[in-house]
């Protein structure tokens, strides 16, 4: 068995604060990681540090510029055990997206329409939760009870066969045993 990590985040950026105010949910962003340290994460968000309009498929590092600037990012990390086959399929999908990253765009229109449960399918356009939900469904790890385009960060709390392994500041997370910290 292999493990993957779904991370709910609140970066405390201006867009994140606006989303939090609208959704009234603690976490506003979702990323996925294939490594236990959660150092390398995949998602849809800003591609450059200081431009919130330049968004799309992103690969961030925990010690990268974004999390150095937004070092008070709070998170909850879920660990999921999956088969080797599903893990390899996930890795292939992420590698393909990385190689073709310029073809993937952030779904700004969909971000707002999702609030009213409206979706307009645009090829290769995602928001973070839609992206992670799509990966999980394409690899048959899980299926949601709603359209993947309507999945929100809080829906990841309901993932079967997942367990919370950490809650706290993302910068402080390490994969050592017994490091669970709660902000509550």
N, C-alpha and C positions, 0 to 999 in steps of 0.2 A: 504494500500500500504506500502511496505517496500522499503528501499533504499540500494543500494550497491555503491561502490566507485572504480573507475578505476583510477589508479595513473600512470602517465607517469613520469619517473625519469631520471636524469643524476647524477650518483653517483660520477663522477670525478675520478674513479679508472682508472688504466692503461687500462684494457680491455674496459671500457666504453669510454675512450678517443679514442681508436682505432676504435671502432664501430662508434662513432660519426664522425670521420674523413672519414670513408668509406661511411656512409649513408648521411652525410651532413645534419643531422636532429638533432635538439636540444636535444631530449630525446632518451635514448638508452635502457631503461628498462621499463617494464610494470608489475604492481602488482595489486592485487585486495584486497579489504577489505570489510568486512561486517559491520563494526562499523563506526559511524559518526566521531569519533576521528581519525580514520585510524591508530590506535596504533598497531593493529595486521594485518599484511599483508601477503599474500600468493603469491608465485611465483616460478620460476625456476632460480636458480643462485647458488652462492657459499654457501656451507653448513658450512664451517669453515672460520673464519675471515681472516686468512693469507694464505690460499691455494686456488688459483684460479682454480685448476684442480679438486678439490673435490666439484662437483656441482650436483644438483638435485632439488627435491621438497623442498622448504624452507618455513618456517614460521618465520617471523622477527617481532620484536617489535621496535617501534619508539625509545624507550629509551634503546634498546639493544646494545650490543658491536659493531655491524657493523655500526649503525648510530651514535654511539658515536665517532667512529674512522673517519667515512666519514660524518661529521656533516655539510658539505657544499653541501650536496645533494639537487639539485634543483628538483622541481616537479610541475606538473599541475594535479589537482584533478578534476575528473568528477563525478558527482552524477547522478545515474540512479534510477528512480522509477520503481519498479517491483511488481508483485503480490506476495501475501503471499506464494502461491503455488510454484512459481519460486524461491523465496527466500529459501524456505525449501529444494527444490531440489538442489540448489547451496550449501547450508550448508551440506547436505548429501554427495554430491560429494567431498567436501573439507574434511569432516570428514573421509570419506573412504580413501582418498589419504593420510591423516595424519596417519591413522592407518597402512597403507601399504607403507609408504614413502620410504622404502629401495628398493622397486620394480621400482621406478621411477628414471630415469637418465636424465642427461643433454645431449642434442643432439649437441655435438661439431661438428660433420661432417655436420649436417644439418644447423648449424649456418652459415657456409661458403657457402654451396650450395644455400641457400636461396637468396644470393646476386645475383645469376644468375637465379633465379626462378626455381630451381631444387629441388625436394623433393624426399627423399628416406624414405619411412615409416618404422620406427623402433618402435616396440611395447613399449609403456610407456617411450618414449624419447621425450622430449620437450625442447624448448627454451621459454623464458618468454612470448613473444607475442603469440606464438602458444598455450601455456597453457591457457592464459586468453581468447583468441578467442574460443578455444574449450569449455571452461566452459560456455561462453555466448551462444554458439550454442547448446550445450547439454541441456541447461535449457530453450531453445527457447526464450531467451531474445532478441537476434538479430542473423542475418545471414549475413555473409560477401559475397561480390561479387567475392571472390577468394577462393582458398583452404585455410583452416585455417592454414595449415602449412606455408603458404606464407604471412600471416598477419604480418605487421610490426608495430612498435609503432605509427607511424603517422596515420595509418588506424583507430586508436581509436578516432581520432579527429572527425570522421564522424559518430559516433554512434548517431542514432536517439534517441530522448527523453532523451538526456543527457545535462547537463549544467556544465560549469566550475564553481567551487565554490572556487577555490584557485589556485594561482600560486605564487611560492616563495620557500623559504627554507623549506624542509620537517620538520625539527626540530622545526620550528616556527609555524607550522599549529596547530590551535585549531578549534574546531567546533563552536565557538561562532559566533553569527550573525555579519555580516558586517566586516569580517576580510580579505576580498579579497585583496591580495597584488600582484602586477605585477612586474616582473623583467624587463619588456621591457622598 
